């Protein structure tokens, strides 16, 4: 996880997970609409997953 990905996930979480697939983008976008913090947490969890 690079510094720029972490920074992008803090600023705009859906853009940080754009290469992880449509489902990830949709989940992060919906959580981001519910609130900024859930979207950031979901993006960081998806980016930190070693299996993807």
Order of alpha helices (4+ residues) and beta strands (2+ residues): alpha-alpha-alpha-alpha
